[in-house]
Amino acid sequence: MFRKNLFFCLMLIALPAFAAQKSFNPKATPAEFSQWQVETRGLLSEILFNGSPPQAAPFEAKFGKQETREGYRLAEVSFTDRQGHLSSGWMARPLKAAGEKLPLMIVCHGHGGKGYDAFDSKTIYYFGEQFAKMGYLVFAPNIGHEVLEGLPTGISWGPLPKDVPFPFMGQRVWTVERAIDFMLTQPGIDPDKIGIAGLSNGSVTAMYVAALDQRVKLCIASGSLIMHERMWHRELVHCRCQYLYRMEGVLDYYDIFALIAPRALVVQSGFEDPIFPVKSSVESFEYLKKAYLIENATDQLIHDIHSGKHEFRMEIPIGWCNRFLPMPGRR
């Protein structure tokens, strides 16, 4: 009886790894894994957009308020991302560019924030300002509840949403994808040096964007790595705007991150993070690491576990930016 109960318990522990029907095979060959990525990007796109993605519309961009900061100029921007819908955010451009073409960093805020907060050293989304001071061109899109269709402006704690015409995470991902498209129409950007960074919900958004968009060469995802079952079917209570019903039992979060391989990926977790427990992050990372092993690219992946809570730490990201998104003239 003891052995039977032990086996049952072990099966329960292992269940999340096998519950996702379309997870990658950790024993796949590089060719098989590449084919899985191609097929899974198509599947993920269908899940995020509940079918085909929206049709892009001409940007018709407008620039608004501007501020001169230490080392960079900050400007408010709005543009049409799809027919009848405006997206907005804040763009930082260095006052003295290091070269003719600069790396681009997209920074994504989380709940309770706005794009502008990414350039405020007093907020938890301060890292946009840090990248701007490093000399990057930076864009921080507004991706909060107030810009999403069909979602209350406050954090949603209700039942897990099952029938959403345009999933909320899909709306965020589309906004960021179009922000990248828009920024590439602006002068002075190196299209081969695009990075994305986010904290919390912004990190989840960054994960999906980097998974789908191979133009992104470096993803820094802070405070988001977790097992899917742990996030939605245990005692943790996360905002329902992040839940994708069609992903349930099909893909786990480590599968989404695996779509980034072999591109550079920094996964950051706080040892004291109460909403993305480090134990679950470590468990998920063990699966993710197998994807980079298949690609022989483990040097492109790091799990930066810091001593703090739910927060973004700059130390490791700075080094990885210098390595993978170097300024002109640097190697």
PyMOL commands that set and color helices and strands:
alter all, ss='L'
color gray80, all
select helices_A, chain A and resi 2-19+30-49+115-119+127-133+145-147+168-183+201-212+228-232+240-242+245-247+253-258+278-294+298-300+315-324
alter helices_A, ss='H'
color red, helices_A
select strands_A, chain A and resi 62-68+72-82+85-94+102-108+137-141+189-199+216-222+264-270+301-306
alter strands_A, ss='S'
color yellow, strands_A
deselect
rebuild
show_as cartoon
